[in-house]
C-alpha cells in the first residue's frame, strides 16, 4: 500500500475514465470512504445537507480495528493531537462524591475513556481536510430523487440539478431521510428504551479534565466531559419507552428535559439553565438493522446501515472500518454487485458483535431505584479496585466493546 503522501496526478483522459461515486454525508464514514476511493483512482463527490461542515458533536472513541484503519490512513497522530485531553471517567453519588474512577488507558483497556478520544466534529474536520483537495464537496443541498438505470445512477439534488454517477453510497445518520427514498421501510431502528440530549455549555471553574457521570433514581443520568475547545460537553439521559420526543420541536424537547430532571441535584440546574441558549441534539437511542446494505448500484454505510448506538462506543470504529472495507472491495476488481456482497460478508460479523449489548444494558447503567443505585455503585467500586481491574467484570461488561474482532483485509493501491 502506498503511503498517505503519494502524489497522484492523472491526465484529463484518465480522470474522465475513472469510476465516479456520490457519497451522501460528510461526517465520518463518508469522508473516510472518499479518502480510500480517491487513493484507488475514483472520482469522489460528497453531498452534505448542512451549509458547512458540522463542528458540533460529542466525544467519540477510535478503538481497536478503527484505530488500525486510522493508522493506515496516516491520521492517528492527527487524532491524538486533537484529542479532548480527558483523563478518564468518574462516577458520582447523590452528593457528587466520587464512587469510582476509571482512568484513560491504552486502547482496549476496561473503561469508558479510550486513549484516542476526540470530538466528532474534530474527527470530521480531520477527514475532510485530508480529502478536500481531491473530493468534490457539495454543501447545503441533498438528494431528492434517485433512479438506478443499471449502467449508472441518475441523482436529482434539491434545487433541481441532475447528475449521473456510477455508484451512490448513503453514509448518513441513523434516521437517514435519503435511505427511506430508496430502501423504504426495509431498514428498522430498534429502540433501546433510552433518550439522550447532547449539548455544549460554557466551561466553569469546577469542571475538570475528568468525565463525570452522575446517576439518580428514575433511570436518569447526567454526563459532563471536557473538550479541547474551551467548553464542556454535556449529556442528559433517561429511561423511557418510545414516546416520539425525538420528533418534537426544540421548545417541546426543552420542556421534556426540564420536567424529567426537575428537582435533580448536582449539575442539573446549571444544565437546564443553559438549554435556552444552546443548540442540542435530542435522540431516542436505538440500533439500525437492515436485511441488506445494498440494492443495485446503491449501498449503505456507517450509521445509515448499522448504527450500533452510542451506548456501545463503536459507531466511529464501525464507520472507519466499513469505509475501508467497502472501498477496498470496490477497488479489488469485479462488479459492484460482488464488491457490495463482499463488503457485507466481511462486515456483518463485526457489526453483529458491536451491536450485541450485555444483558441489562442500558438499564444497568441507569438504575431506577435507590437499591438499584446502591448495587450499581457497589459494582463500580469493585470494578475500579485492584481485584476488579485484574479480572475485568463489570467494567468489561459495560465499557469494553468488541473493537478488535475483525480480520482487516490488506488492500493495495
ZAGUMAR-15127 format. One line per field, with one value per residue (C-alpha): residue number from 1; x, y negated, z negated. Coordinates in pm, 1 decimal, decimal comma. Layout:
BEGIN
pos	[NUM; ...]
east	[X; ...]
north	[Y; ...]
up	[Z; ...]
This chain:
BEGIN
pos	[1; 2; 3; 4; 5; 6; 7; 8; 9; 10; 11; 12; 13; 14; 15; 16; 17; 18; 19; 20; 21; 22; 23; 24; 25; 26; 27; 28; 29; 30; 31; 32; 33; 34; 35; 36; 37; 38; 39; 40; 41; 42; 43; 44; 45; 46; 47; 48; 49; 50; 51; 52; 53; 54; 55; 56; 57; 58; 59; 60; 61; 62; 63; 64; 65; 66; 67; 68; 69; 70; 71; 72; 73; 74; 75; 76; 77; 78; 79; 80; 81; 82; 83; 84; 85; 86; 87; 88; 89; 90; 91; 92; 93; 94; 95; 96; 97; 98; 99; 100; 101; 102; 103; 104; 105; 106; 107; 108; 109; 110; 111; 112; 113; 114; 115; 116; 117; 118; 119; 120; 121; 122; 123; 124; 125; 126; 127; 128; 129; 130; 131; 132; 133; 134; 135; 136; 137; 138; 139; 140; 141; 142; 143; 144; 145; 146; 147; 148; 149; 150; 151; 152; 153; 154; 155; 156; 157; 158; 159; 160; 161; 162; 163; 164; 165; 166; 167; 168; 169; 170; 171; 172; 173; 174; 175; 176; 177; 178; 179; 180; 181; 182; 183; 184; 185; 186; 187; 188; 189; 190; 191; 192; 193; 194; 195; 196; 197; 198; 199; 200; 201; 202; 203; 204; 205; 206; 207; 208; 209; 210; 211; 212; 213; 214; 215; 216; 217; 218; 219; 220; 221; 222; 223; 224; 225; 226; 227; 228; 229; 230; 231; 232; 233; 234; 235; 236; 237; 238; 239; 240; 241; 242; 243; 244; 245; 246; 247; 248; 249; 250; 251; 252; 253; 254; 255; 256; 257; 258; 259; 260; 261; 262; 263; 264; 265; 266; 267; 268; 269; 270; 271; 272; 273; 274; 275; 276; 277; 278; 279; 280; 281; 282; 283; 284; 285; 286; 287; 288; 289; 290; 291; 292; 293; 294; 295; 296; 297; 298; 299; 300; 301; 302; 303; 304; 305; 306; 307; 308; 309; 310; 311; 312; 313; 314; 315; 316; 317; 318; 319; 320; 321; 322; 323; 324; 325; 326; 327; 328; 329; 330; 331; 332; 333; 334; 335; 336; 337; 338; 339; 340; 341; 342; 343; 344; 345; 346; 347; 348; 349; 350; 351; 352; 353; 354; 355; 356; 357; 358; 359; 360; 361; 362; 363; 364; 365; 366; 367; 368; 369; 370; 371; 372; 373; 374; 375; 376; 377; 378; 379; 380; 381; 382; 383; 384; 385; 386; 387; 388; 389; 390; 391; 392; 393; 394; 395; 396; 397; 398; 399; 400; 401; 402; 403; 404; 405; 406; 407; 408; 409; 410; 411; 412; 413]
east	[0,0; 133,1; 180,0; -61,4; 168,8; 160,0; 107,1; -142,9; -173,9; -383,6; -431,2; -762,7; -849,7; -770,6; -995,0; -1283,1; -1245,5; -1229,9; -1538,7; -1747,0; -1925,6; -2161,5; -2143,3; -2419,2; -2294,9; -1984,5; -1937,3; -1704,3; -1794,1; -1842,8; -1506,0; -1343,3; -1477,7; -1372,3; -1020,3; -967,3; -1151,4; -952,3; -636,4; -771,6; -832,0; -1201,9; -1377,0; -1540,5; -1820,3; -1973,1; -2309,3; -2394,2; -2730,3; -2569,4; -2447,4; -2097,4; -1908,9; -2086,6; -1849,6; -2083,8; -2088,9; -1976,3; -1676,1; -1618,9; -1373,3; -1139,2; -1090,8; -938,7; -981,6; -1095,7; -766,4; -578,6; -765,0; -675,1; -312,5; -326,1; -475,3; -188,4; -416,9; -359,8; -127,6; -372,5; -645,7; -421,1; -316,4; -682,0; -790,4; -1011,0; -749,9; -999,2; -818,1; -1081,7; -1433,4; -1552,3; -1887,7; -2054,5; -2305,1; -2608,5; -2385,6; -2148,3; -1872,9; -1662,1; -1775,8; -1527,0; -1267,5; -1163,2; -851,5; -796,8; -567,0; -433,9; -683,6; -882,8; -848,2; -1158,3; -1304,4; -1534,9; -1249,2; -1029,8; -675,5; -793,4; -1083,5; -1186,9; -1489,7; -1696,2; -1667,3; -1290,5; -1257,3; -1483,7; -1265,4; -950,4; -1109,8; -1239,4; -900,5; -740,2; -990,4; -1090,4; -829,2; -928,0; -1300,1; -1579,4; -1787,4; -2144,0; -2266,3; -2616,0; -2800,4; -2926,4; -3059,3; -3427,7; -3458,3; -3253,6; -3300,1; -3084,4; -3062,3; -2849,7; -2543,7; -2542,9; -2745,1; -2925,4; -2943,5; -3156,2; -3048,8; -3254,0; -3290,2; -3337,1; -2978,5; -2934,6; -2613,8; -2514,8; -2275,1; -2156,4; -2243,7; -2415,1; -2338,4; -2551,6; -2328,9; -2586,8; -2715,0; -2935,0; -3253,5; -3132,8; -3404,6; -3236,0; -3229,0; -3608,3; -3631,4; -3451,5; -3497,4; -3841,2; -3930,3; -3688,6; -3445,3; -3551,7; -3449,1; -3465,6; -3534,8; -3333,6; -3561,3; -3331,2; -3346,5; -3038,9; -2985,8; -2633,0; -2521,5; -2230,3; -2210,0; -1954,9; -1676,1; -1676,3; -1407,6; -1541,7; -1524,1; -1223,2; -1028,6; -1233,6; -1563,4; -1814,3; -2114,6; -2398,3; -2695,0; -3016,3; -3340,6; -3588,2; -3326,2; -3182,6; -2816,0; -2601,1; -2259,9; -2028,2; -1698,5; -1406,8; -1320,4; -1017,5; -1205,3; -1252,8; -1608,6; -1777,0; -1986,9; -2298,8; -2546,9; -2873,1; -3025,6; -3335,3; -3503,9; -3835,9; -4030,8; -4061,6; -4275,4; -4183,1; -3982,1; -3718,1; -3975,0; -4076,8; -3952,0; -3674,3; -3900,9; -4107,4; -3791,4; -3664,5; -3989,0; -3949,1; -3597,1; -3698,9; -3984,8; -3779,1; -3483,3; -3681,6; -3551,4; -3241,6; -2928,4; -2562,8; -2522,1; -2884,5; -2989,6; -2686,2; -2750,4; -3123,1; -3049,3; -2815,7; -3074,7; -3229,2; -2900,8; -2754,1; -2824,5; -2874,7; -2939,1; -3218,5; -3239,4; -3419,2; -3125,9; -3151,9; -2977,5; -3020,1; -3081,0; -3113,0; -3166,8; -2925,0; -2692,0; -2722,3; -2961,5; -2841,2; -2577,9; -2664,6; -2518,7; -2547,3; -2250,1; -2197,7; -2492,8; -2733,6; -2661,4; -2573,2; -2576,4; -2479,7; -2598,7; -2373,9; -2401,1; -2153,2; -1886,0; -1841,5; -2011,5; -1693,4; -1490,4; -1764,9; -1775,3; -1399,1; -1370,3; -1677,5; -1541,9; -1205,7; -1359,1; -1613,8; -1350,5; -1111,2; -1371,7; -1479,1; -1117,0; -1041,0; -1189,9; -1503,8; -1855,9; -2009,9; -2251,1; -1957,8; -1796,0; -2113,4; -2164,3; -1803,8; -1828,7; -2136,0; -1983,8; -1674,8; -1854,7; -2165,6; -1995,5; -1813,3; -2136,1; -2328,1; -2067,9; -2067,9; -2447,0; -2472,1; -2536,0; -2455,9; -2760,1; -2939,5; -2785,2; -2881,4; -3089,0; -2790,8; -2616,9; -2938,6; -3089,8; -3444,1; -3448,1; -3226,5; -3148,1; -3053,2; -2822,3; -2657,5; -2596,0; -2462,9; -2221,9; -2105,0; -2027,1; -1838,0; -1626,7; -1534,1; -1460,8; -1234,8; -1049,2; -735,0; -921,9; -1185,6; -928,4; -742,0; -1037,9; -1246,1; -1600,1; -1846,8; -1611,1; -1551,1; -1924,6; -2014,7; -1722,6; -1523,5; -1687,1; -1550,6; -1333,0; -1075,6; -1285,7; -1235,4; -952,2; -887,4; -807,2; -493,7; -563,1; -302,2; -331,1]
north	[0,0; -339,9; -592,1; -881,2; -1127,7; -959,2; -1218,2; -1104,0; -1342,1; -1169,7; -1303,6; -1458,5; -1144,5; -931,8; -1147,2; -1110,9; -732,4; -693,3; -547,6; -806,6; -779,4; -1007,6; -979,9; -1137,7; -1250,2; -1444,5; -1314,3; -1017,0; -730,8; -947,2; -1127,0; -800,6; -626,7; -917,9; -905,0; -545,0; -555,8; -855,8; -663,9; -381,2; -618,6; -703,3; -1036,0; -1115,4; -1361,5; -1416,7; -1587,8; -1726,1; -1868,6; -2118,1; -2453,6; -2374,8; -2105,9; -2040,7; -2121,3; -2013,5; -1669,7; -1482,2; -1267,1; -962,1; -675,7; -542,8; -188,0; 137,4; 200,1; -160,4; -276,2; -44,3; -194,4; -544,2; -431,3; -302,3; -635,7; -818,4; -1023,9; -856,5; -1134,5; -1398,9; -1238,5; -1221,2; -1585,2; -1695,2; -1478,1; -1605,7; -1550,2; -1354,5; -1182,9; -920,8; -881,7; -928,3; -800,3; -1015,6; -951,1; -1158,6; -1412,1; -1447,7; -1248,4; -1011,6; -649,6; -501,1; -626,8; -468,1; -641,3; -659,1; -381,1; -212,5; -116,8; 185,5; 110,3; 154,0; -192,9; -441,2; -674,8; -545,8; -659,3; -816,8; -1030,0; -1309,7; -1525,9; -1401,6; -1741,6; -1744,2; -1398,7; -1503,8; -1812,7; -1598,2; -1364,9; -1649,9; -1824,2; -1505,1; -1474,2; -1830,4; -1875,0; -1550,9; -1522,0; -1748,8; -1868,1; -1992,3; -2161,8; -2297,2; -2051,0; -1694,7; -1412,6; -1437,8; -1158,6; -861,8; -647,2; -338,9; -280,2; 32,9; -125,4; -430,6; -625,4; -950,0; -1174,5; -1484,1; -1737,1; -1995,4; -2284,3; -2053,4; -1985,3; -1637,6; -1438,2; -1082,2; -867,7; -510,7; -436,2; -604,7; -539,6; -672,9; -746,5; -939,4; -912,1; -661,1; -833,2; -888,5; -1051,7; -959,7; -594,3; -598,4; -713,5; -401,2; -127,5; -227,5; -55,0; 236,1; 77,9; 86,1; -116,7; 92,5; -134,6; -69,0; -248,5; -545,7; -913,2; -1136,7; -1507,8; -1621,4; -1982,7; -2217,8; -2458,1; -2718,0; -2573,8; -2674,4; -2652,3; -2329,7; -2143,9; -1916,3; -1706,8; -1405,9; -1297,7; -1283,8; -1053,5; -1118,7; -884,4; -939,7; -749,6; -711,6; -590,4; -942,0; -1023,6; -1327,5; -1316,5; -1614,5; -1585,5; -1813,3; -1910,7; -2070,5; -2383,0; -2557,3; -2440,0; -2146,0; -1874,4; -1756,0; -1471,9; -1415,4; -1068,3; -895,3; -560,4; -570,7; -366,0; -531,0; -844,0; -1039,6; -1301,0; -1295,2; -1433,2; -1730,5; -2082,7; -2224,6; -2411,2; -2097,7; -1896,1; -2155,7; -2120,8; -1742,2; -1771,0; -2029,9; -1807,1; -1487,9; -1647,7; -1878,8; -1857,7; -1660,6; -1784,7; -1811,0; -1986,8; -1951,9; -2311,9; -2451,9; -2241,3; -2310,9; -2683,9; -2654,4; -2478,8; -2807,0; -2933,4; -2625,0; -2401,9; -2044,3; -1708,3; -1501,5; -1138,3; -815,7; -578,1; -281,3; -44,2; -16,8; 324,4; 387,5; 716,9; 595,1; 299,9; 251,2; 254,9; 231,7; -44,4; -197,1; -97,8; -193,5; -272,4; -361,0; -457,1; -452,5; -79,0; 42,8; -223,9; -35,2; -317,5; -548,5; -300,6; -69,5; -330,9; -155,5; -388,1; -565,8; -247,6; -82,1; -388,8; -391,8; -16,1; 3,1; -274,2; -98,4; 239,4; 103,7; -99,3; 192,8; 428,9; 177,3; 132,3; 504,0; 553,5; 731,4; 597,5; 362,5; 646,4; 862,0; 572,8; 492,4; 860,1; 898,1; 578,5; 714,3; 1060,7; 915,1; 653,0; 839,5; 1043,5; 733,9; 532,8; 813,2; 826,3; 449,5; 436,4; 718,0; 542,4; 703,9; 827,0; 543,1; 260,8; -26,3; 30,1; 149,3; -189,3; -383,3; -234,1; -335,7; -272,3; -363,4; 4,0; 29,9; -271,1; -115,5; 211,2; 24,1; -183,6; 122,2; 295,1; -10,2; -27,6; 336,6; 296,5; -2,9; 171,7; 385,2; 716,1; 590,6; 426,6; 756,0; 973,8; 724,3; 795,6; 508,2; 262,3; 505,9; 571,7; 204,2; 41,6; 285,3; 337,2; 597,0; 338,6; 576,5; 870,6; 843,9; 955,6; 643,1; 723,5; 577,2; 377,9; 235,2; -95,6]
up	[0,0; 87,1; -192,1; -253,1; -79,5; 260,8; 535,5; 797,1; 1093,7; 1360,0; 1710,7; 1817,8; 2016,7; 1713,3; 1497,2; 1741,2; 1744,2; 1367,7; 1199,7; 1018,0; 686,6; 497,0; 120,0; -86,5; -427,9; -534,6; -887,1; -944,1; -711,1; -401,3; -400,5; -511,6; -202,2; 20,4; -125,0; -21,3; 311,2; 430,5; 347,9; 564,1; 855,2; 822,7; 876,5; 544,3; 469,2; 124,4; 74,6; -269,1; -373,1; -611,8; -482,3; -610,4; -795,2; -1124,8; -1409,5; -1688,2; -1843,3; -2146,6; -2231,7; -2015,6; -2055,9; -1790,0; -1912,6; -1800,2; -1429,5; -1382,1; -1524,6; -1289,7; -992,9; -1116,6; -1133,9; -775,3; -669,4; -835,7; -1063,5; -1400,8; -1518,7; -1395,1; -1605,3; -1910,9; -1872,0; -1851,0; -2144,5; -2423,4; -2692,9; -2900,5; -3190,4; -3247,1; -3386,5; -3743,8; -3869,0; -4134,3; -4413,3; -4512,8; -4689,2; -4394,9; -4566,2; -4356,2; -4376,2; -4129,0; -3882,2; -3554,5; -3414,3; -3041,5; -2927,5; -2620,7; -2355,2; -2467,3; -2837,7; -3052,3; -3079,8; -2908,4; -2809,4; -2529,1; -2450,8; -2122,9; -2249,5; -2012,4; -1938,8; -1646,1; -1478,9; -1517,8; -1361,0; -1073,3; -1023,7; -1002,8; -748,6; -534,0; -542,9; -413,1; -127,3; -32,7; 240,9; 416,2; 343,2; 463,9; 166,5; 223,0; -96,0; -155,0; 65,8; 58,4; 273,1; 359,2; 615,9; 731,7; 1042,6; 1083,4; 1461,4; 1444,5; 1602,7; 1376,1; 1123,6; 1205,5; 899,1; 852,2; 590,4; 405,5; 647,5; 944,9; 1058,5; 1205,4; 1237,4; 1314,9; 1111,4; 1142,2; 778,6; 484,3; 117,2; -166,7; -464,9; -662,9; -1018,5; -1194,3; -1072,7; -715,4; -508,5; -180,5; -282,7; -307,4; 56,1; 173,9; -85,1; -213,4; -539,1; -493,8; -740,9; -1104,1; -1407,0; -1724,0; -2023,7; -2339,0; -2582,6; -2643,0; -2546,8; -2546,0; -2486,0; -2394,6; -2408,2; -2478,3; -2772,3; -2887,6; -3097,7; -3466,0; -3734,6; -3884,7; -3552,2; -3541,6; -3291,6; -3404,6; -3255,6; -3541,7; -3536,8; -3784,0; -3835,1; -4022,9; -4064,0; -3780,7; -3535,4; -3496,6; -3434,5; -3363,5; -3198,3; -3157,5; -2971,1; -2886,9; -2532,5; -2368,7; -2258,4; -2593,4; -2655,0; -2828,9; -2663,7; -2843,4; -2809,4; -2995,5; -2963,7; -3097,0; -3054,5; -2871,8; -2619,8; -2277,6; -2307,6; -1995,8; -2184,1; -1909,4; -1662,4; -1877,7; -1819,1; -2036,5; -2277,6; -2341,0; -2398,0; -2644,8; -2839,0; -2846,2; -2986,4; -3245,7; -3359,1; -3374,9; -3555,0; -3782,8; -4138,6; -4042,2; -4214,0; -4119,4; -3779,2; -3664,8; -3746,3; -3561,9; -3251,9; -3244,2; -3265,7; -2965,7; -2746,3; -2636,7; -2492,8; -2329,2; -2033,4; -2135,9; -1977,7; -2132,2; -2029,7; -2106,3; -2135,7; -1905,0; -1667,1; -1290,6; -1141,2; -768,8; -584,4; -316,6; -275,8; 97,5; 387,3; 746,4; 763,5; 425,3; 88,6; -278,0; -500,9; -867,1; -1087,7; -793,0; -758,5; -1107,8; -1379,4; -1697,4; -1933,3; -2137,1; -2424,1; -2252,1; -2180,0; -1844,7; -1595,7; -1488,3; -1456,4; -1250,2; -1024,1; -964,6; -920,2; -696,3; -472,7; -448,1; -361,1; -112,6; 70,7; 81,1; 222,7; 487,1; 591,1; 596,7; 942,3; 1045,4; 1045,3; 793,5; 705,5; 598,4; 412,6; 217,2; 133,5; 11,4; -193,5; -369,7; -418,1; -585,6; -794,7; -912,8; -1189,8; -1315,9; -1320,1; -1490,6; -1768,4; -1810,4; -1832,8; -2086,9; -2416,7; -2752,0; -2946,8; -3120,1; -2915,7; -2917,9; -3232,7; -3434,4; -3396,0; -3460,6; -3777,0; -3863,8; -4238,6; -4532,1; -4580,4; -4213,4; -4250,3; -4554,3; -4368,2; -4064,9; -4272,1; -4464,3; -4136,1; -4010,9; -4327,3; -4284,1; -3912,1; -3978,4; -4259,5; -4234,1; -4206,4; -3965,6; -3741,5; -3712,6; -3624,2; -3426,3; -3544,9; -3538,5; -3372,5; -3090,9; -3059,1; -3037,7; -2864,1; -2651,0; -2310,4; -2068,4; -1898,9; -1751,6; -1640,6; -1266,8; -1043,1; -837,3; -476,3; -321,5; -7,5; 229,9; 412,2]
